[in-house]
Amino acid sequence: MAGILCVWANVDKDAVEFYENTVLPQVRNPNFHHSIHCEITASGMENEPVGKLDSPWPYLTVFETRDVETANKDIVDKTYTPPDEVMNGVFKESRFDTRTYRELKRWQDEEWKGEGGSGKMTSPDEGGAGLMNPEDIEDVACVTAMEWSIVADKEADVLKYYMEVVGPLIAQSPDVLRFRLFQVDSATTIQGNQYTQKESKKLHKFFTMVELASEEWPWDVVVELAEDEQWKAYFDTDAVVKWQVSNFLVKQAYHEDNTKTPPHE
């Protein structure tokens, strides 16, 4: 099944240039269709409990994968990891948190090249999940990432509401290129040559990724959603849904037709 591999990186300041200009451009794998590299930016909620992800690191790289199982195996086999002398050298003080996610649903702007349509709910079997013409990924200027979990006895109700109301509503904004819902599959922390796998039951089960054409939140639909009574009942307290969110600005896009695009200004 298709999905994404996310790598959150806490890289020593002296190693950032090497990471961005040498390591990431060299990550080439037939299982990756394209990737975007981002840096965290203000969301307005940094000082609130919901304002940080489990991995509150400054850098996020999202790899669009054709098969999540292959991505999981490649992580174990260290396919994407630099040699030990690099991990124990320039990256000695760095940490990399990896997550793989399986796509559940997707809403996509009909004006954006690729499958799907604005407000149309699709599944990975109805359009190749996140795969599209490779150059289209260059349109993404900002990414909003949200981790969340639902109490067991409310999961069916909340997911129904999310798929029938939240996804279609957010996707209506002209700034939203794509709105996707995922379920976590695996999680690994890498420090030096040490790999630590996390238990999935201790992680937020769901992950939402919103790809935006601008650096601004789609306030028109966000305000409308915040006034919805079901949203208030489910998301305004942590009694039903526990969630946290961060915003990232895209720095580079990588795809099969070019090694590296010019950075977003």
Secondary structure, DSSP 8 states (H G I E B T S, - for coil): --EEEEEEEE--GGGHHHIIIIIGGG---TTEEEEEEEEEE--S-TTSGGGS-SS--SEEEEEEES-HHHHHHHHHTTSSS--HHHHTTTTTT-EEEEEEEEEEEEEE-TTSSSS--TT--B-GGGT-TT---GGGGGG--EEEEEEEEE-GGGHHHHHHHIIIIIHHHHHTSTTEEEEEEEEEEEEEEEETTEEEE--GGGS-SEEEEEEESSSS--HHHHHHHHT-HHHHHHHSSTTTEEEEEEEEEEEEEEETTBS------
